[in-house]
Amino acid sequence: MTDVAPPASQSSAAEKAAVLIESLPWLKKFRDRIMVIKFGGNAMVDDALLRAFAEDVVYLRHTGIRPVIVHGGGPQISNMLERLEIESEFKGGYRVTTPETMDVVRMVLTGKVNPELVDEINAHGPLASGTTGEDAGLFIGRRRPPIEVDGETVDLGRVGDIVGVRPEVLHSMIDAGLIPIVSSIAPDVDNPGESLNVNADAAASALATALNAEKLVILTDVAGLYSDWPDRDSLVSSITASELEAMLPSLESGMIPKMRACLDAVRGGVPKAAIIDGREPHSVLLEIFTERGIGTEVVA
């Protein structure tokens, strides 16, 4: 006797239809628009979350949205440095990047993280293409000057900031129907031939601004921004740029780069920026295609 799955109940079918209808306004609003997504956090090292993220990106592409993915690779870089018995040092929340460490950063981002993400997306068809901030001079970087940490002046080495973006190469990829996957490395404008380790949140923000993106979405490992951490009832669903600017000095050190990236993007003309919980499967779709969204949204 052949097992036959029971038909879905009418109520279940109605619920699915309601979800699809809820997405209709957003499908119309975001069609043909560029959306920059920073991929990071636990989703980078959890195979199930990685697959769910890739499915989300492919879904966006097939609905007419033009996704651009930016990634770092902190956990993978730390693991490789440990395997190579190279000391990994952090000062003021930043990885001190010696020339030796920078070689590992490039190797991991361009040789491991980027192609793995490209492969996961391309399991659904030839859609993704990997690149770095160095390719075709996409990013223009400048080495960060020494910073003060606990009263001590610290040279972070080859840690840089993006001071310019040449988005033409990405526009060509997008116009060809591809999904660019960008690793956060930048050439040093003051020292040709040298590379800089750039914060991926800041890289995604700069890219969203340069591409005139409709939205910036940053995946992280928390539910969003809390106005009174650790009170979990204080989760902020929406905040204005001026309100966020006032909050920045009081935030946890790990949240500051992410919220600064959102703030800079909105100040740079991106209509909306959001941080979302990448530990939640399909969080990208929940943020973009539902009325309430997920996480915290920053608006002008």
N, C-alpha and C positions, 0 to 999 in steps of 0.2 A: 504494500500500500504506500503510495507516495504522500510524503508530508507536504501539506499546503499551508502556507502562512495565512493566518486569518486576515481579512481585509481591514484596513484602518477604519476606525470608527469615524462617524460623521463629525463628532466634536473635535477629534484629533485633526482631521482634514481642515476643518474650519479654522483651528488655531494656526495651522501652517499657512493657510491663505491669508489670515490676518497679519502674520509676520511679513509675508511678501508684499502685501498692500502697504504696510507701514513703511517699507523701504522705498516705495515709489517716488515720493517727493525728493528724496536724497539721490535716487538714481537720475532723476531729471536735472537736479541742481549740479551734481558733480560730473556729469557726462562730459568727456573731452577735457576735463580739468586735471592739472597735475597735482598729485598728492605725495608729499615726502614723508617717509616712514623711517624712523630710527629703530633699527632692530638691535635689541640687547637684553641684558638681564638673564633670568633663568631660561628663557625661551631659546637662548643660544646653545645651551648645554643639555637640554631635555629633548630627546628625539621626538616624542609625541607632540610637544609644543612646537618644535621646529616644523614638523609636517603640517600641523594646523595653521601655522603662520604662512607657510608656502601656499596652502589652499586658499587662505584669505587673499593673498596677493594675486593669485591667478583669477580668483573670483572678481576682484576689482578690475583687473585688466579686461575680462570678458564682459563686464557691464559698461565698458567705455571709459572708465577712469584710467588715468595715466600714472601708475605708481612709480616712484623712484625710492630705492631702498639704500640707506646709509647704515654702515655697521662699524663697530669697533671689535674688540675681542679680548677684553681684560683677563677673564679666567683662563682662556687658552694661552695667552702670552705668559701669564704667571706659571702655568703648568710647564710650558716649554723651558722657561728660564730655570725652573727647579730641576728639570731633567738634565739640563746642560750645566748645572751647578753654578749658575750665575746669580749673584745676589739681587733680589728685587726689593728696592727701597722706595717708600712713599714719603713725601713731604708735603704738608698742607693739602692732602687729598690728591696729589698728582704723583705719577710714577717718575722718579728720577731716571732720565733716559740717557745713558752713556752711549757712545758710538757702538759698542758691543751689544747693548740692549736694543738699540735701534735696528740693528741687523736682524735680531730675533723678531721684533715687532713687524718688520716688513715681511719676513719669512712666514710668520703665522697668519697675518691678515691676508696677504696676497696668495699664499700657497696652500692655506688650509681653510680658513673661515669663509673667504669669498667664494672659492669654487664649491665648497659644500653647500652653501646657500643657493648658488646658481644651479647645481645639480638637483637639489630638492624641488626647486620651482620648475626646472625643465623636465622633471618626471611627468609633468602635465602637458608638455609640448615645448617646442623650441622658442621660448619666450624671453628668458633672462640672459643678460650679458654682463660679465664682470668687468669692472674697471677700478682705478684708484684715483685719488686726488692728484697723483703725479702724471697720469696719462693725459697727453695733449695739454698739459698745464692747466688742468681743471681748477685746482686750488692754487692760490698764491699764499704762501705761508711766511711767517716771520717768527724767529725764535723769541720766546718769552724772556724778558729780562729777569734777573734774580728777584726773588720774593722774600718777604719777611715771614718767618715762621717761629713763633714763640721767642721773639726778640732776636732771632738769628737770621742772617742773610743767606739764602739758599739758592744755589744755581741748579735749576732743574735739568740742565743739559739740553738735549734735542727735543724739547717740548715746545710746541709752537701754537700760534693763533692764526686763523685765516683772515687775511687782510684784503682778499679779492677772490672773485670766482669768474672763470670763463666758461659759461654754460653751453656754448655752441655745440660742443661734442655730445652733450647729453640730449640737447634738442634734436640732433640728428638721429640718435638712437631711439628716442621717443617717437619721432615722426615715422621711423621704420617699423613701429609696432613693438619695440623691445622694452623690457623692464630693466633699467640700469641698476646694477648692484655695486655700490661705491664703498670702498674701504677708506678709512679716515687717516690717510697719510698725505702730507703736503710737501712739495719741494720748497726749500729755503730760498727766498728771493734774494737774500743777502749773501748766500754761500752756495753758488751753483754746484750741483752734483751731490748736495747733502739733502737728506730727508728729515722731516719733522713728525713727531708723534702728536697728533691733534685729537682733542676730546671729540668723540663721535657725536655727542649732543650738539656741541657748537658747530660742528661740520654740517649736520643736518639742518640746523637753523640757517646758516649762511647759504646753503644750497636752496632751501625753500624760498628765501628772499630773492635770490638771483633768478630763480626759475618762475617767479610770480606764482607760486603754488597757491592753491585754494586752501590747503590745510597742512599743518605739520602735526604728526602723531609720533610720540616718543614712548616706546615700550620700556617698562621698568618693573621692579619687583615689589612695588607697593600699590595699594588700591588707588592712590591719588595724593593730593595735597591735603594735609590736615591743618586746620586753623589752631588747634590746641592739642598737639600730639603729646602723650599717647592716647588721648580720648578718641576712640574710634568712631564716636558719633559726630565728630567735628569735621568729617570729610567734606571738602568743598567741591561742589559739582561744577560751579562756574565762577570765574573771578575776572575782574577787569585788569588791564595792564597797570593802571595807577595803584590799584589795591595790592597787586602782586609786588610791585616795586617797593611799597611800604613794608611788606612782609619779609622780603628777601633776607635782611640781616638777621632775622630771628630763626631762620630755617636750619634744619640739620645740614651738616656740611655736604652729605651725599646728595641732598635734594637741590642744593643751590645751583650746580651746573645745569641740571635739567630744567628748572624753572627759569633760570637766566636765558637758556636757549629758547624757551617758549616766549618769554618777554621780548627778546631781541627780534624774533621772527614777526611777532605782532607789530612791534614798533617799526619793523622794516616793510610793512605792508601786507603781510600774510593775514587774511581775515580771521583765522582761528588757529590755535595751537592747543594740543592736549597731551597730557601724560596719562597712560593707561596701564593696567596691570597685565603684563605679559604672561603671568602665571595662569591666567584665565584663558582656556582654549577659545579661539576665534574672537578674541577681544577686539581685534581690528574691525571686524564686521559689526560687532555690537556698538562700537563707538561711532562708526560712520553711518550705519543704516537704521538706527533706532532713535526714537524721539528723546529718550532720556540719556542715551549714550552710556559711557562707562568711564570712570576716572574723573579727572579735573580738566576743564576747558578754559583756556585763556582767550579773552576777546578784547578788542581795542576799547 
